[in-house]
Amino acid sequence: MYDGCNCGYGGHGMRNFLTKEEKLEILKEYQKNLEEEVKGVKERIKDLEKNN
């Protein structure tokens, strides 16, 4: 849902003006994706440390 662009312009599949609820939902989804990315990075670090 969140494409990482914070330019404020439409044309990225989103309207120009979002409601507060829509912004909140986008931020929550973005946070979830970041947390999953951190989890993946930690797993990768663990794997690399095991192989040394």
GROMACS elastic network, one bead per residue, 0.5 to 0.9 nm:
[ bonds ]
;  ai    aj funct       b0    kb
    1    26     6  0.68373   500
    1    29     6  0.75000   500
    1    30     6  0.84056   500
    2     5     6  0.77031   500
    2    26     6  0.59876   500
    2    27     6  0.80193   500
    2    29     6  0.72930   500
    2    30     6  0.64309   500
    3     6     6  0.85058   500
    3    12     6  0.78682   500
    4    30     6  0.83203   500
    5     8     6  0.79637   500
    5    12     6  0.82273   500
    6     9     6  0.81207   500
    7    10     6  0.86245   500
    8    16     6  0.64016   500
    8    17     6  0.81751   500
    9    12     6  0.75853   500
    9    14     6  0.82793   500
    9    15     6  0.77366   500
    9    16     6  0.55409   500
    9    17     6  0.87726   500
   10    13     6  0.67120   500
   10    14     6  0.54257   500
   10    15     6  0.51214   500
   10    17     6  0.85178   500
   11    14     6  0.64969   500
   11    15     6  0.76020   500
   11    16     6  0.84802   500
   12    15     6  0.81912   500
   14    17     6  0.85794   500
   14    18     6  0.84241   500
   15    18     6  0.66373   500
   18    21     6  0.80052   500
   18    22     6  0.58817   500
   18    23     6  0.62734   500
   19    22     6  0.51322   500
   19    23     6  0.62853   500
   19    24     6  0.86090   500
   20    23     6  0.51549   500
   20    24     6  0.61619   500
   20    25     6  0.86837   500
   21    24     6  0.50649   500
   21    25     6  0.62044   500
   21    26     6  0.86578   500
   22    25     6  0.51252   500
   22    26     6  0.62053   500
   22    27     6  0.86318   500
   23    26     6  0.51267   500
   23    27     6  0.61803   500
   23    28     6  0.86268   500
   24    27     6  0.51274   500
   24    28     6  0.61424   500
   24    29     6  0.86430   500
   25    28     6  0.51009   500
   25    29     6  0.62114   500
   25    30     6  0.85453   500
   26    29     6  0.51939   500
   26    30     6  0.61131   500
   26    31     6  0.86037   500
   27    31     6  0.60573   500
   27    32     6  0.85671   500
   28    31     6  0.50474   500
   28    32     6  0.62112   500
   28    33     6  0.86852   500
   29    32     6  0.50584   500
   29    33     6  0.62622   500
   29    34     6  0.86734   500
   30    33     6  0.51187   500
   30    34     6  0.62212   500
   30    35     6  0.86651   500
   31    34     6  0.50685   500
   31    35     6  0.61532   500
   31    36     6  0.86321   500
   32    35     6  0.51485   500
   32    36     6  0.62549   500
   32    37     6  0.86222   500
   33    36     6  0.51405   500
   33    37     6  0.61631   500
   33    38     6  0.87154   500
   34    38     6  0.62429   500
   34    39     6  0.86444   500
   35    38     6  0.51067   500
   35    39     6  0.62745   500
   35    40     6  0.87218   500
   36    40     6  0.62481   500
   36    41     6  0.86712   500
   37    40     6  0.50620   500
   37    41     6  0.62164   500
   37    42     6  0.86712   500
   38    41     6  0.50389   500
   38    42     6  0.61739   500
   38    43     6  0.86202   500
   39    42     6  0.51894   500
   39    43     6  0.62778   500
   39    44     6  0.86914   500
   40    43     6  0.51042   500
   40    44     6  0.61803   500
   40    45     6  0.86353   500
   41    44     6  0.50507   500
   41    45     6  0.61439   500
   41    46     6  0.85950   500
   42    45     6  0.50964   500
   42    46     6  0.61896   500
   42    47     6  0.86788   500
   43    46     6  0.50833   500
   43    47     6  0.62495   500
   43    48     6  0.86974   500
   44    47     6  0.50804   500
   44    48     6  0.61951   500
   44    49     6  0.86064   500
   45    48     6  0.51430   500
   45    49     6  0.61334   500
   45    50     6  0.86204   500
   46    49     6  0.51705   500
   46    50     6  0.62213   500
   46    51     6  0.88172   500
   47    50     6  0.51684   500
   47    51     6  0.64643   500
   48    51     6  0.52593   500
   48    52     6  0.67012   500
   49    52     6  0.54337   500
